[in-house]
């Protein structure tokens, strides 16, 4: 599986050109891309990256990749990131790594987003993987009630579980780079992901969620039969 992730990352690297401003994703597959990009940079490629997490920042610096921020530049040419699930419309579930807020900010600031993954991440309908919802600790019970209403309105339901911190110590929740908590929701199937995305966006206590709708332009999927490239159908 790790080799498949690296193959997908290597194919995405073919889309990188000298002088590009890149969004650098978070997670095990994106880590391969950062490492391979670092090899190209050490060989003379000139790029600058915006990391989507503190973990990716550390990896990029270790690999010798020049970094910047979205305060210093206003647009990225390309973001390369992994996904927990990808459907036929190239809508995604992301968030297992806890960096969904920064990942979505960076993806939205990019001209293109390429998703790299092994073929097991390709699904007919999103929802098998838990949906991560980043929330503000204040008023958590009210936020969870509003989330339950949003799920009901979009025809889904499932268990909401607070993500635990390192070591799964009781009462210690996972804290994102932005200082928020994450609720993982086990829905099983999301028949209308764009509708659910809009409903969650309207809840004040929800900072962000792991439904990435309309952001990815290409998916690179690595499997036993090789690399499959899927591009978003233009309207």
N, C-alpha and C positions, 0 to 999 in steps of 0.2 A: 504493500500500500504506500509506503513512504517513497518507493521508487516511482510509482505512478504520479504522486504529487510533484516530484522533481521533474518528471517528463513534461507535465503540464506547465510548470514554471518556466522550463527551458523554451517551450513553444511561445509563451507570452513574451519572453525576452526578445524574440524576433520582431516584435512590434515596436521596440524601443529604438529611437533614433537619437543621434548626437544632438545635444542642446535641449533635450526635452526636460520639462518640469513634471515630475512624477509623484503620484500618491502611492505610498507604500503601505500595504495592508497588514493585518495582524492575524496570527494563527500559524499552524504548522505548515500549511501549503504556501502561504505568503512568505514565511521565513526562508523557504527554499529560493523563492524569487529574489529576495534581498541578497542572499548569499551568492547566487549566480550573477546578479547585477554587480555586486562588489568585484567579482572576478573581471568583468568587462571594464569596470571603472579603473581598476589597477592596470588594465591593458591599454588605457587611454581614452575610454568613452567619457564624454563630458555631459553629466546630467546633474540635476539637483532634485532632492526628494523632500516630501512632506510626510512624516510618519504618522500613523493613526493611533499609536499608543506609545507609552513609555518603553515597553518591551521592544517594539520595533525600532524606536529611536536608538536604543542601546545596540541592537543588532546592526543597524545601518552605520553607526559610528565605528563599530568594531570592523566593519567591512570596508571602511574608507569612503563611504558615500557622503557627498556634501549635502547638507540639510538646510531647509528654510522653513518658513511658516506661511500660513494664509494671511497673516498680517503684512508680510513683506511682499507677497505676490498675490494677484487677484484671480488667477486662473491656472489650472493644471492641464497639461496635454493629455495625460493618461493616468488612470489609477489601476493598479493590479492588486486584486484581493481574492481571498478564498470565500467559500460559502458553506453553510451547513446543508442547504437544499437549493436546487435550481429547478424551475419548471419550464415548460415549453415556451412560455412568453418571456423567459429570462427574468422573471421575478424571483426574488430570493428570500430565504430566511438566513439571517446572520445573527451573531451575538454570543456564540458559545465561548469566545475568548474574552467577552466582557467589554469590548471596545466599540460597540455598535454606534454610539453617539459620534465619536470622532470619525469612525469609518464612513458614516452617512454624510457628515459635513464635507469630508474630503471627496467622496464620490460625487456629490452634488456640485462641487466646484470644478469638476473635470469635464473635458470635452468628450472623453470616452472612459468607460469602465470595463475592464476585462476580468472575468471571473475564472479562476483556475481551480480545478478540483479533480478528484478521481471520480470515475463513472457512477459510483454508488450514491453520489449526491444528486443525481438526476432523478426527478420524480414527476409523476403525472399531475399530482395535486400537492401543494404545500401543506405542511402540518404534522407530518409524521415526527419530525424533529421538534422539540419544545420551542415555543416562541418566547424569546427574551424580551422583557419590557423593563426599561430603566426608569426608576421612579425616585421621587424625592422622599426622604424619610418622613418629613413632616406630613401628618394627615394620611398616613399609609392606609389605614382601614377605610377611609372615605375613598381613596384612590382605587383600592381593590374592589369596593362596591361598584364604583363607576365602570371599572374594567369588566366586571361580571355583566353589567347592563349592556355594554358595548358588544360583548361576545354573544349575548342573547339576541340582540338586534341583527347580528350578522349570521345567526343560525348555527352557532357553535357553542360548545361548552367544554370545560375541562378543569383539572386540578391546577390551582395556583400554588407554587412552591417558592419560598424565599431561597435564593441561592446562598449557600453557606460560604464562609471565608476559608482561608487556608487551614487545613487540618480538620475542617468540619466541626470546629468547636461549637458547642451548644450556645446559642445566643449571639454568635459572632457571624454577621452577614458579610458576604462579598461586597467590597467597596470598589467602585469604578474609578478610573483616573480622574473623573469629574467630581468624586465624592458622593456618588449616589448609590442606591441599592438596585438589585435586579430581581424581578419576579419571573420565574420560568413557568410557562403555561403549557400544559400537555393537552393539546386540542385534538390530535389525531388526524384531522382533515379540515382544511380551510377552503371551502368552495368559492368564496369571493374575497380574495386577499386584498384587492384595492379598497373594497368597502370597509373591511375591518381596519385597514390602515387609517382611513379617514376618521373612523369613529374613535380610535385610540388617540389620534393626533388632537382631538378636541377635548381630551381630559386634562385639566390643569396640572395634576400631580404626575402625569406621565411626561418624562423628559424626552424619551425616544423609544422606539421599538424596533424589533429585528426584521420587519417586513420592508424589504428594499424593492419598491415598485417603480418600474420604468427607468432604472438607473443603469443597469448593465447593458452594454451594446454587443458583447461577445462572451461566449462561454467556451473555455478550452477544457475538455474532459479527457482524461487519460484512462485507458482500460487495457484489458488483456489483448484486444485487437488493435491497439494503437491509439492515436490521438484523433479525437473528433472535435471539430470546431463548429459551433452553432452561433449564427449571427441573428440579431433581432430583426424581425420582419418590419419593414418600413410601412407606415400607414398609407 
